[in-house]
Amino acid sequence: MFTGIVTDIGTVTELEQQGDLRARIQTAYETDGIDIGASIASDGVCLTVIALGDNWYDVQVSAETVSKTNLDSWTPGKRVNLERALKVGDELGGHIVSGHVDGVAEVVAVKDEGDSTRVTLRVPKALARFIAPKGSVALNGTSLTVNDVEGCDFGINFIPHTKEVTTWGDVTVGDQVNLEIDTLARYVARLAEMS
């Protein structure tokens, strides 16, 4: 489990197709404190560490994960939001995030508003019903509050701090973004279906 509070920006340094996709991610994390088998959310995708070095870790990504996320667009040099798994007693600053991406949203508008940036994203129709004004979403692993919703489009406001400590300062129209809907929204919708 994660909180959606990004704690490092890593860089994809190597990609190799070995049946599954193997990726090497450079990080500022102290890797001697990471165990093989640990989970690290990388752009919001819960990935398992399979090898470690001084300032990097490797993960193996299944074809299923690649097909449901934006990881097919990863290239060497790509910056990614990172978060280590939540430990008992850690502060829950964002919201409960599983690292299981529900789909990909597309950035359709980017507009500066004062020092902040308003980003409008479009989601597949099947996921739009889970997104509500003032609700939570995880986008590329970042816990965010939805400002407004219109059909399949929704808006997020990024303050300068968020743009500095995540990859959201680099956002452009057309970007494909990993989306995880709020767990609570998923269960509420399931209960409504069963009624």
N, C-alpha and C positions, 0 to 999 in steps of 0.2 A: 504494500500500500504506500501511497505517496500523498503529498498535500498540494501539489501544483505550485510550490514555491521553488523556483529555479535557484540552484546554489552554485552552478558553474556553467560557463559556455565552453563546450568542447569543440574540437575540430576533427572531422573525418579525415584521416590521413591515408588509409588504404582500404580498398574494396577488392574482394576476390570471390568469384563464384566457384564454390566447391560442393556442388549438389545444392546446398543452401548458401546464402550470401554470408560471407564473413567480413566484418568491418572492424577496423582499428580506429579508436577514438582517443585523441590526445586530450588530457585533462589536467587541471590544477589540483585535483584531489590527491591526497597522499595515498598512493596505490598500495603501500605496505599495510594499510588498514582495510583493504578490500579483499574479501575471500573469493576464490573461484566458486562460482555458483551464485554469487550475490546478484541481486536485481538492481539495475540502474535504469531509470526512465531517461530515454534519449529521444528528444523531441516528442515526449509524451508516450513513447512506446516502451513498455516494460521489457527489457532485454537482459539476458543472463550472461554474466561475465564468464568467459571460457579460457582466457589467458591474460596475463598482466606483465607490465614492464614498469620502468621508473616513472614515466609520466603518461602512460597509455593503458588501455584495456581493450581486449577483443571481445566481440559478441558474434553469435551465430544467429542469422535471421531466416526463418522459414519462408517458403514461397507464399504460404497463407498470409503471414504477417506483411510481406511486401505487397501483396495484392489488396490489402485493406487499409494501407497507410500511404504516406508520401515517400517512403524509404526508397522507392524505385527511382526517385530523382536525386538521391544522394550521390555526390561526386567528391573526390579528394579536394580538400579545402573548404567544404561546407561546414558552417558553424551550426552547432546544435545545442539546444537547451538541455541541461543535465540536472537530475535530482537523484540522490541516494534514497534508498528505501527508508520509510518511517520506522523509528525505533520507539519502543514503549517509553513514555515520558517526554518525547519530543513535543515541541509546540506545534499545534495544528493551526498554522497561520492562513491557509487557503481553505480548501475543502477536501473531502475524501476523494482521492483519485486512484484508480486501479492500474492505470497504464495499459488498459485494454481499449484500443481505439475503436470507435464505432463507425467512423467513416472519414471522408476527406471533405473539407470545406474549401471554397475558392474565395480569395480576396477579390472583391469587385469594386471597391472604392477606398481611397486613402485621402484623408483631408486633415490638415493641421487646424487645430482650434486652440488658439493661445499657445501655451507650451506643450499641450497634449496633442495627441493624434487620434482622430476618429477613424476606425477601420470598419468597413461593412463587408460581411462575409455571406456567401450563399451556400446553403446545405442541400443535400438531396431531400426531396419531399418526405421520404419515409422518416427522416430524422428531425424535420422542422417542428413537429408536434411536441418534441421534448424540450424545446428551447422557449423560455418565457422571460419577459422583462424582469430584471432584478434577480434572475436566477443565475446559477453558476454553470460554467462550462470550462473544460480544459482544452486549450488550443496550443499545439506543439508543447504540451506539458506545463503550460502556465495556467494557474487558476485565475479565472477572470469573471467579472460580473457583466451580464448582458444588459445593455442600456435600453434597446428597443428592438422590436420584432415586427416585420411586415412580410407576411407570406413565408418564403424560404430564405429571406434575408434578415440578418440581425447585425446590430452595431455594438462595438466594443470601444471604450475610450482608454487609451494608453497614456499614463502620466510619464513624465520624463524619467523617473526612477526605474520604472518597468522597462522602458526603452533602453536604458543604460545597462541593466543587469541581465537582460535576455536578448534574444535575437530579434525582438520586435522592433528595434530601431532600424532594421534593414528591410522592413516589409514593403512590398510593391504589389500593385494590381497584377492579378494572374497567379500569385503564389498559391500553392496547394498546401493546406494546413491540416495536420492531424487533429481530429475532433473527438473528444470523449464527453458524452453527455453526463449530466449529474446523475449519480446512482439513485438518489431519491426520486428524480423525475421518471426514471426508468420503472421503478417499482410502483409509483402512483399510476402511471399509464397502464401497467399490467393489471393492477387491481381494478381499474376502470373497465378494462376489456372483459374481466371475469364477472362483472356485475350484471 
